[in-house]
Amino acid sequence: MKNEKTTSPINGYLMLFLAFVAIIGGIIALIQFQSLWPAITILIGVVCIPGFVLINPNSARVFLFFGKYVGTIKKNGLFWTNPLYTMRKISLRASNFDSERLKVNDKLGNPIMISTILVWRVTDTYKAAFDVDDYQNFVRVQTDAAVRKLASMYPYDNFADEGLAEDITLRSSVNEVSEALEKELQERLSMAGIEVLEARIGYLAYAQEIANAMLKRQQATAIVAARHKIVQGAVSMVEMALNELGKKQLVDLDEERKAAMVSNLMVVLCSDKDASPIVNAGTLNH
C-alpha cells in the first residue's frame, strides 16, 4: 500500500509567459519568414496549454501518468505539469455529513431512531483516491454502520429496576458516547485517508411503536423517585417533631397517641393535595 507523495510542479506564471512568447513569436516569424520552423514553435506552445492547472486553497490534485501514480499537489496557485498527466480533484476542506435517521435496537433490544452529525476531511489523497472506490460514499456507508454498532452497545436510558444506573446511556452520557463514536469512525475511515474532526448524535428518540409506553415508564420512574424523596423528608420531619416535643415536654404522649400523631403528620406531608385540617375542640381523648 502506497502513501501520499507531494510533488513540486513548475511555476505556472513562468510557463504561461513562455507559452505566450512561443505562440506569438512563432506567428510573427511564420508571417515574416514563411518557414515551417516557426510552426513547430507554435505547436509546442499550444501543446503546453493543457498542462496548466489552477489549485484553490484547501484543494489538491492527484496526478496519474498512464495509470501510474505520480504525486499530489497541495500548494495553492497556478502551476504547469506534464500535459499527458491525468488529474483528479480532491477537496481538503472540512465537510459535514448528517446521516439519515436509522431504526436500530439499543443494548436492551428497544427500537430507537438515531442519526449522527459527522465533520471530516481528507488528509491522505492517495488513500482517498485509490484505496476506496468512492470516498464520499464510503463515509456515508461506514457512518451508518458505526451508528448501528454504537446503538447496540449502550441502552437508550437507564432504569433502576434493571440495574443500569451506573451504565453509560445514549441519552444522558453525551460526551462518552461522542468519544466512542469518534473512535469507531476513525478506525473505519482511516483506510480511506480521512480524519474525523467531530462526531456526535444529531437525533435520538424511541421508535414510534414504543414511544408512548416508554414515556409512561419514564414518568412512572420519576414519580416513584419523587415519592421516595417525599417519604424520606416526611419521616425526618416527624422524627424531629417527636424529639422536640419530648425535649421540651410540652405534651405527654403515650405510644398510641404518638402513633396517631405520626399517622396524621405523614398524611399531611405525603398527600398530593393540601390537607383540610379539623380542629379538635374537645379533649385529647375525643
ChimeraX attribute file (.defattr): number of C-alpha atoms within 10 A of each C-alpha:
attribute: neighborCount
match mode: 1-to-1
recipient: residues
	/A:1	6
	/A:2	9
	/A:3	11
	/A:4	17
	/A:5	14
	/A:6	16
	/A:7	14
	/A:8	13
	/A:9	16
	/A:10	14
	/A:11	14
	/A:12	18
	/A:13	14
	/A:14	13
	/A:15	20
	/A:16	19
	/A:17	10
	/A:18	14
	/A:19	21
	/A:20	16
	/A:21	15
	/A:22	21
	/A:23	20
	/A:24	16
	/A:25	15
	/A:26	22
	/A:27	15
	/A:28	13
	/A:29	18
	/A:30	18
	/A:31	11
	/A:32	10
	/A:33	10
	/A:34	11
	/A:35	11
	/A:36	11
	/A:37	12
	/A:38	22
	/A:39	17
	/A:40	15
	/A:41	21
	/A:42	21
	/A:43	14
	/A:44	15
	/A:45	20
	/A:46	15
	/A:47	14
	/A:48	18
	/A:49	17
	/A:50	13
	/A:51	18
	/A:52	18
	/A:53	17
	/A:54	14
	/A:55	16
	/A:56	13
	/A:57	12
	/A:58	13
	/A:59	17
	/A:60	23
	/A:61	21
	/A:62	23
	/A:63	23
	/A:64	16
	/A:65	14
	/A:66	10
	/A:67	9
	/A:68	10
	/A:69	18
	/A:70	17
	/A:71	21
	/A:72	24
	/A:73	19
	/A:74	21
	/A:75	19
	/A:76	13
	/A:77	13
	/A:78	18
	/A:79	21
	/A:80	21
	/A:81	19
	/A:82	16
	/A:83	14
	/A:84	14
	/A:85	17
	/A:86	17
	/A:87	17
	/A:88	12
	/A:89	15
	/A:90	18
	/A:91	17
	/A:92	18
	/A:93	13
	/A:94	13
	/A:95	14
	/A:96	14
	/A:97	15
	/A:98	16
	/A:99	19
	/A:100	15
	/A:101	16
	/A:102	18
	/A:103	16
	/A:104	20
	/A:105	22
	/A:106	23
	/A:107	18
	/A:108	15
	/A:109	12
	/A:110	15
	/A:111	21
	/A:112	22
	/A:113	18
	/A:114	24
	/A:115	21
	/A:116	22
	/A:117	17
	/A:118	23
	/A:119	16
	/A:120	21
	/A:121	16
	/A:122	25
	/A:123	18
	/A:124	19
	/A:125	28
	/A:126	23
	/A:127	21
	/A:128	23
	/A:129	17
	/A:130	14
	/A:131	15
	/A:132	15
	/A:133	12
	/A:134	12
	/A:135	20
	/A:136	15
	/A:137	11
	/A:138	15
	/A:139	19
	/A:140	15
	/A:141	12
	/A:142	15
	/A:143	26
	/A:144	19
	/A:145	14
	/A:146	20
	/A:147	22
	/A:148	18
	/A:149	17
	/A:150	20
	/A:151	25
	/A:152	16
	/A:153	17
	/A:154	20
	/A:155	22
	/A:156	25
	/A:157	18
	/A:158	20
	/A:159	14
	/A:160	10
	/A:161	8
	/A:162	8
	/A:163	9
	/A:164	13
	/A:165	12
	/A:166	9
	/A:167	12
	/A:168	18
	/A:169	21
	/A:170	25
	/A:171	15
	/A:172	12
	/A:173	14
	/A:174	13
	/A:175	11
	/A:176	13
	/A:177	22
	/A:178	18
	/A:179	14
	/A:180	15
	/A:181	23
	/A:182	21
	/A:183	14
	/A:184	20
	/A:185	24
	/A:186	22
	/A:187	13
	/A:188	17
	/A:189	20
	/A:190	16
	/A:191	14
	/A:192	25
	/A:193	21
	/A:194	24
	/A:195	19
	/A:196	21
	/A:197	14
	/A:198	16
	/A:199	25
	/A:200	19
	/A:201	19
	/A:202	14
	/A:203	15
	/A:204	16
	/A:205	16
	/A:206	21
	/A:207	18
	/A:208	11
	/A:209	10
	/A:210	12
	/A:211	14
	/A:212	12
	/A:213	12
	/A:214	14
	/A:215	12
	/A:216	11
	/A:217	13
	/A:218	15
	/A:219	12
	/A:220	12
	/A:221	15
	/A:222	12
	/A:223	12
	/A:224	12
	/A:225	12
	/A:226	12
	/A:227	14
	/A:228	12
	/A:229	11
	/A:230	16
	/A:231	14
	/A:232	12
	/A:233	15
	/A:234	19
	/A:235	16
	/A:236	11
	/A:237	15
	/A:238	18
	/A:239	12
	/A:240	12
	/A:241	15
	/A:242	14
	/A:243	12
	/A:244	12
	/A:245	13
	/A:246	13
	/A:247	10
	/A:248	8
	/A:249	10
	/A:250	9
	/A:251	9
	/A:252	9
	/A:253	14
	/A:254	8
	/A:255	8
	/A:256	9
	/A:257	13
	/A:258	13
	/A:259	12
	/A:260	11
	/A:261	16
	/A:262	18
	/A:263	12
	/A:264	14
	/A:265	17
	/A:266	18
	/A:267	14
	/A:268	16
	/A:269	18
	/A:270	17
	/A:271	11
	/A:272	9
	/A:273	8
	/A:274	10
	/A:275	12
	/A:276	7
	/A:277	8
	/A:278	6
	/A:279	6
	/A:280	8
	/A:281	7
	/A:282	7
	/A:283	6
	/A:284	7
	/A:285	5
	/A:286	6
